[in-house]
Amino acid sequence: MSDDMYLNAQKAADYTGLSRQRIYQLAEDGLIGRRIAGYWVFTPDELDTYKATPKSKGGRPPKTDSTPAL
């Protein structure tokens, strides 16, 4: 893979529509990116894969009916 296939954090943020801080968080969590010479770098393919992965919306789980059925 040539060097022009790598994106820095700011370009990765622009590419994905995420903030640069979020890109760094995902990289620190090991979900995207790799370090080369002390810098985080990202490939468009891995960013596309991350964006296509379904994510939990978070929040409170839905209520379940706790009344016993008769």
C-alpha positions as CSV (number, residue, x, y, z in Angstrom):
1,M,0.0,0.0,0.0
2,S,1.5,3.4,-0.9
3,D,1.7,6.3,1.4
4,D,-1.0,8.3,-0.4
5,M,-3.5,5.6,0.7
6,Y,-3.1,6.7,4.3
7,L,-5.1,9.5,5.9
8,N,-4.1,11.5,9.0
9,A,-6.6,12.0,11.8
10,Q,-8.0,15.3,10.3
11,K,-8.4,13.9,6.9
12,A,-10.0,10.8,8.4
13,A,-12.4,13.0,10.3
14,D,-13.3,14.9,7.1
15,Y,-13.8,11.6,5.2
16,T,-16.1,10.1,7.8
17,G,-17.9,13.2,9.1
18,L,-16.8,12.4,12.6
19,S,-14.8,14.8,14.8
20,R,-11.0,14.5,15.0
21,Q,-11.3,13.7,18.7
22,R,-13.7,10.8,18.0
23,I,-11.3,9.4,15.4
24,Y,-8.5,9.5,18.1
25,Q,-10.9,7.7,20.6
26,L,-11.7,5.0,18.1
27,A,-8.0,4.6,17.3
28,E,-7.1,4.3,21.0
29,D,-9.9,1.7,21.4
30,G,-8.2,-0.3,18.7
31,L,-11.2,-0.1,16.3
32,I,-9.4,1.8,13.5
33,G,-6.0,3.0,12.5
34,R,-2.4,2.1,13.2
35,R,0.6,4.0,14.4
36,I,3.4,4.6,11.9
37,A,6.4,6.6,13.1
38,G,4.4,7.8,16.1
39,Y,1.5,9.1,14.1
40,W,-2.0,7.6,13.7
41,V,-2.8,6.8,10.1
42,F,-6.0,5.4,8.6
43,T,-7.0,3.8,5.3
44,P,-10.3,4.7,3.5
45,D,-11.2,0.9,3.5
46,E,-11.1,0.6,7.3
47,L,-13.0,3.8,7.7
48,D,-15.7,2.6,5.3
49,T,-15.8,-0.7,7.2
50,Y,-16.2,1.0,10.5
51,K,-19.0,3.3,9.2
52,A,-20.9,0.3,7.8
53,T,-20.8,-1.6,11.1
54,P,-24.1,-1.4,13.0
55,K,-23.8,0.4,16.3
56,S,-25.9,0.4,19.4
57,K,-27.9,3.6,20.0
58,G,-27.3,3.3,23.7
59,G,-29.8,4.6,26.2
60,R,-32.2,2.9,28.5
61,P,-33.5,-0.6,27.4
62,P,-37.2,-0.8,26.5
63,K,-39.7,-1.6,29.2
64,T,-41.0,-5.1,29.3
65,D,-44.4,-6.1,30.5
66,S,-43.8,-7.5,34.0
67,T,-47.5,-8.5,34.7
68,P,-48.0,-12.2,34.7
69,A,-50.2,-13.6,32.0
70,L,-53.4,-15.3,33.2
